[in-house]
Amino acid sequence: MSSSIALHTHLHWAARALQVVAEGRATHQALGTVPAAHRPAVQALLFHALRHWGSSQAWVAHLSQGRVKPRVKQLLCVALALLERPEDGVRYDAHTVVNQTVQACKQDPKTQAAAGLINACLRRYGRDQAAMRAQVLSDGLAQHNHQAWWLARIQAQYPEHWSALVAADLRSAPMVVRVNRRHHDALSYQVLLTQAGLTSTPVGAEGLVLDKAVPVERLPGFGQGWVSVQDASAQMAAHWVWDSPHLQAWTGSERPKILDACAAPGGKTAHLLELGDAQVTALDVDAQRLQRVRDNLQRLRLDARLCAADAAQSGDWQTEGPFDAILLDAPCSASGIARRHPDVLWLRRASDMDALVHTQATLLDRLWPQLKPGGRLVYATCSVFHEEGEAQATAFAQRTPDAKRSPASGHWLPQRLNDAQAAALGHNVAMAYDGFFYAVFDKI
Ligand SMILES: C[S@@+](CC[C@H](N)C(=O)[O-])C[C@H]1O[C@@H](n2cnc3c(N)ncnc32)[C@H](O)[C@@H]1O
């Protein structure tokens, strides 16, 4: 059981942050105002609350009869998520949760008048929840903590696996690292982790999934670029690029030219450079995010040409081309990484989908002419929706006669493993992968 020291302070900040997300802003903005010393604990509470925000809002509506102001409502939501789903990292006994929530309420002048109401709601929940449960959790939003349009899409696209996918979105994701092959292979770095007291399991070619998440400073050689944090699914991208027959047969006197068309914050750019020698152009439309590519490459002592530009428009970046390979890690709904970014569950709108699908198709069409004959384009999205994955890739192949589709993972959804399959892989390895889509096209 976690310590209750300062829990009321963390509850107070988590409720404030939840209100920021309720107003439409992302978690990193919501956490930006939280004092640094409290941020890790508040983030754990906030993420947990976001994962159960559908059910907790239903409970609050029922228990308070809609009589609460926004900040009080969010405080109740954080508390009810803790009471409904006591999970590792956010496990407190019910008595502590109730007392600390009332204290958090009293500590804030904006909520202190509601302390009696909060106390009454939480005590009633403790007393009568079993009798109220069926009535409160009566719709898909309250039962599955996904918006109706998202749930309907997943149910239609994955009739057999939708409940496993939805449940996986509500679990926290393990920490996965990518070992920089220029310094170590995965197994020798695993030894360094063990010496540092960190247990891990190999996943993929350079990946290690840690039993417990730690601050990056505890990873041996992090500052010297020996290792980076990157999900196991994202670690596939650079391999699909380098596995191209064109690059495998490379005999040119110059290094091959690779375009990373949507590069920021640079995880895949760095991996491309760790795996082989290439002239990499890292493009991103967002100049601020591009700074993170610069920082990442600096830490890893790697070099790429960075360009802030729209990959769908002509620009200076094209003078580097044509390219031997292009990685298009396209902007998408992020529906495959909701477990790492639970605000996506609530901030993504059904109305975003058409624009995203249109942007992805435009980027595919505009980038294809920048590829040399024989070259390879890898299309990736961190989405589980077919429109951004298989349907997008199929449509592109149909309208592009010189694009030959080569084998790739397609929709990579290990979350749909059943319990026996997950146990065979090992729980940690099974949980190391986000939902992703990969398609590979070689130019005839
Ligand atoms: C999924 S993220 C890329 C993640 C990155 N590949 C990595 O592994 O760290 C998508 C990126 O595409 C960028 N982007 C969106 N539209 C773009 C466009 N038209 N041209 C270039 N970059 C774009 C966004 O700014 C965002 O950084």
The ligand as an SDF file (V2000), in Angstrom:
LIG
                    3D

 27 29  0  0  0  0  0  0  0  0999 V2000
    3.7890   10.6520  -35.0890 C   0  0  0  0  0  0  0  0  0  0  0  0
    4.7000   12.1150  -34.9360 S   0  0  0  0  0  0  0  0  0  0  0  0
    6.2980   11.5840  -35.4430 C   0  0  0  0  0  0  0  0  0  0  0  0
    7.0930   10.8550  -34.3960 C   0  0  0  0  0  0  0  0  0  0  0  0
    8.5570   10.6510  -34.7980 C   0  0  0  0  0  0  0  0  0  0  0  0
    8.6690    9.9930  -36.0800 N   0  0  0  0  0  0  0  0  0  0  0  0
    9.3540    9.8720  -33.7740 C   0  0  0  0  0  0  0  0  0  0  0  0
    9.5350    8.6610  -33.9170 O   0  0  0  0  0  0  0  0  0  0  0  0
    9.8330   10.4700  -32.8040 O   0  0  0  0  0  0  0  0  0  0  0  0
    4.1520   13.0070  -36.3250 C   0  0  0  0  0  0  0  0  0  0  0  0
    4.9250   14.2820  -36.6170 C   0  0  0  0  0  0  0  0  0  0  0  0
    4.4920   14.7540  -37.8850 O   0  0  0  0  0  0  0  0  0  0  0  0
    4.6320   16.1460  -37.9100 C   0  0  0  0  0  0  0  0  0  0  0  0
    3.8630   16.6430  -39.0650 N   0  0  0  0  0  0  0  0  0  0  0  0
    2.5200   16.7580  -39.1910 C   0  0  0  0  0  0  0  0  0  0  0  0
    2.1950   17.1980  -40.4140 N   0  0  0  0  0  0  0  0  0  0  0  0
    3.3550   17.3490  -41.1010 C   0  0  0  0  0  0  0  0  0  0  0  0
    3.6890   17.7810  -42.4070 C   0  0  0  0  0  0  0  0  0  0  0  0
    2.7330   18.1460  -43.2820 N   0  0  0  0  0  0  0  0  0  0  0  0
    4.9860   17.8370  -42.7680 N   0  0  0  0  0  0  0  0  0  0  0  0
    5.9610   17.4760  -41.8890 C   0  0  0  0  0  0  0  0  0  0  0  0
    5.7020   17.0650  -40.6250 N   0  0  0  0  0  0  0  0  0  0  0  0
    4.4170   16.9860  -40.2380 C   0  0  0  0  0  0  0  0  0  0  0  0
    4.1380   16.5580  -36.5380 C   0  0  0  0  0  0  0  0  0  0  0  0
    4.6400   17.8420  -36.1950 O   0  0  0  0  0  0  0  0  0  0  0  0
    4.6910   15.4310  -35.6560 C   0  0  0  0  0  0  0  0  0  0  0  0
    5.9130   15.8210  -35.0840 O   0  0  0  0  0  0  0  0  0  0  0  0
  1  2  1  0
  2  3  1  0
  2 10  1  0
  3  4  1  0
  4  5  1  0
  5  6  1  0
  5  7  1  0
  7  8  2  0
  7  9  1  0
 10 11  1  0
 11 12  1  0
 11 26  1  0
 12 13  1  0
 13 14  1  0
 13 24  1  0
 14 15  1  0
 14 23  1  0
 15 16  2  0
 16 17  1  0
 17 18  1  0
 17 23  2  0
 18 19  1  0
 18 20  2  0
 20 21  1  0
 21 22  2  0
 22 23  1  0
 24 25  1  0
 24 26  1  0
 26 27  1  0
M  CHG  2   2   1   9  -1
M  END
$$$$
